[in-house]
Amino acid sequence: MRKSLSENKPIYIQIREKIEDQIIRGQLKEGEQAPSTTQLVNFYKINHVTVLKGMNQLVDEGILFKKRGIGMFVAEGAREKLIQKRKQSFIEDYIVELVQEAEKLGITNEEIISFIKQVRGRESK
């Protein structure tokens, strides 16, 4: 995990997203223990309640589950749930706006796909 946190977003959301990212990337696998709140508090030098708020949201969504006295663990199917959630957010946050702007400019679907391929090609170099 990167040690830096942004000022642009609430810290508990950033903690939550960092854990989600670890699950999506396969760094935290289903059934494995998630970082403890104490580890996160010490690593980021933040308030215990802040960490718990982010982690409890993941528990509420069924991404993590608690084992009393042991800690929090990655739930079965968590990675797939997160991928589906992120894909839906991607559509809402980026694709809808992209399509609306493309329509205003008269850009065809084929041109959009071509632009995406150009950008992806640039990034892989």
C-alpha positions, -999 to 999 in steps of 0.1 A, spaced: 0 0 0 12 35 -8 16 56 23 2 88 9 -34 99 13 -50 127 -8 -67 158 6 -94 156 -22 -114 128 -7 -124 117 28 -97 95 44 -121 66 52 -131 64 16 -94 63 6 -87 35 31 -117 16 17 -106 20 -19 -70 9 -11 -84 -23 4 -107 -27 -26 -78 -22 -50 -57 -49 -32 -86 -73 -36 -91 -64 -73 -54 -68 -80 -53 -102 -62 -29 -89 -35 -56 -98 -10 -74 -131 -19 -107 -144 -8 -104 -160 27 -73 -140 35 -70 -117 65 -73 -80 56 -49 -55 72 -60 -49 108 -73 -15 119 -42 -11 141 -19 -18 112 -37 8 91 -37 34 119 0 30 125 9 29 88 -11 60 78 -10 78 112 -47 83 112 -76 80 137 -88 45 146 -125 55 140 -117 67 105 -102 34 96 -131 15 111 -156 36 91 -141 25 58 -136 -11 68 -171 -14 82 -186 -2 49 -168 -31 33 -183 -54 59 -217 -40 53 -213 -46 15 -202 -82 21 -166 -76 8 -151 -83 42 -164 -103 71 -154 -103 108 -141 -132 128 -146 -122 164 -113 -117 182 -93 -125 150 -99 -98 125 -115 -91 91 -112 -114 61 -120 -111 24 -153 -126 17 -160 -153 -10 -169 -135 -43 -156 -102 -31 -133 -96 -61 -161 -102 -86 -185 -80 -66 -159 -52 -66 -152 -56 -103 -189 -54 -112 -193 -23 -90 -163 -6 -105 -174 -13 -140 -208 2 -133 -191 33 -118 -168 35 -148 -199 36 -171 -216 62 -150 -185 84 -143 -168 82 -177 -187 65 -205 -220 84 -202 -201 118 -204 -179 105 -232 -209 94 -253 -228 126 -247 -198 147 -258 -192 125 -288 -228 130 -299 -224 168 -296 -193 167 -318 -207 142 -343 -181 115 -334 -192 80 -345 -189 49 -324 -161 37 -347 -142 69 -342 -146 65 -304 -132 30 -306 -103 42 -328 -95 70 -303 -95 44 -274 -72 22 -294 -48 51 -300 -47 60 -263 -42 24 -253 -14 20 -278 3 51 -265 2 38 -229 17 4 -238 49 19 -252 
